Amino acid sequence: MVKERILTASEIGTYAYCPRAWWYDQHREGLPAGLMRPTEAETRGIAAHQAMETNHVRAQRASRLPYVVVTVVGLLVLAGVVIWFLW
């Protein structure tokens, strides 16, 4: 009989972020603490993921800029119209 394994939300999140990271987590169980240090490939992978995250954050900020500019200009125009009518 095959024992069914229950996946945790944390495991699913790890897999969604990076299937290879999930695989490494699954195959490290039971290893001595001295073997838990990241390998060279894992170190490169960590650096690559951090670079991707940095690029993603920059892209998000850049995508918000037009909305911020339009909102500020719109508020300035609205303030100008209000001042014009109250003058």
C-alpha positions in Angstrom: 0.0 0.0 0.0 1.3 3.4 -1.0 1.4 5.9 1.9 -0.2 9.2 0.8 1.8 12.3 1.7 0.1 15.5 2.7 1.5 18.7 1.2 1.7 21.7 3.4 0.8 25.3 2.2 4.5 26.1 2.7 5.6 23.4 0.4 3.1 24.5 -2.3 4.4 28.0 -1.9 8.0 26.9 -2.3 7.1 24.9 -5.4 5.2 27.8 -6.9 8.2 30.0 -6.4 10.8 27.5 -7.6 10.3 23.8 -8.3 14.0 23.2 -7.9 14.0 24.8 -4.5 11.1 22.5 -3.5 13.0 19.5 -4.7 16.1 20.4 -2.7 14.0 20.9 0.4 12.4 17.4 -0.1 15.8 15.7 -0.6 17.6 17.3 2.4 15.5 15.8 5.1 17.5 13.6 7.4 20.9 15.0 6.3 23.4 16.0 9.0 23.5 19.7 9.8 27.0 20.0 8.2 25.6 19.0 4.8 22.9 21.6 4.9 25.2 24.3 3.6 24.1 25.5 0.1 26.0 24.0 -2.8 27.6 26.1 -5.4 24.7 25.6 -7.7 22.2 26.6 -5.0 24.3 29.7 -4.2 24.1 30.7 -7.9 20.4 30.0 -7.8 19.8 32.1 -4.8 21.7 35.0 -6.4 19.7 34.6 -9.6 16.4 34.6 -7.7 17.4 37.7 -5.8 18.3 39.4 -9.0 15.0 38.5 -10.5 13.2 39.8 -7.5 15.1 43.1 -7.7 14.2 43.4 -11.4 10.5 42.6 -10.6 10.4 45.3 -7.9 11.9 47.9 -10.3 9.4 46.9 -13.0 6.5 47.3 -10.6 7.6 50.8 -9.5 8.2 51.8 -13.1 4.7 50.6 -14.1 3.1 52.7 -11.4 4.8 55.9 -12.5 2.4 56.9 -15.3 -0.6 56.5 -12.9 1.1 58.7 -10.3 1.9 61.4 -12.9 -1.7 61.3 -14.3 -3.2 61.5 -10.8 -1.0 64.5 -9.8 -1.7 66.4 -13.0 -5.4 65.7 -12.7 -5.4 67.0 -9.1 -3.5 70.1 -10.2 -6.0 70.7 -13.0 -8.9 70.2 -10.6 -7.4 72.6 -8.1 -6.9 75.1 -10.9 -10.6 74.8 -12.0 -11.8 75.2 -8.4 -9.6 78.3 -7.9 -10.8 79.7 -11.2 -14.5 79.5 -10.3 -13.9 80.8 -6.7 -11.8 83.7 -7.9 
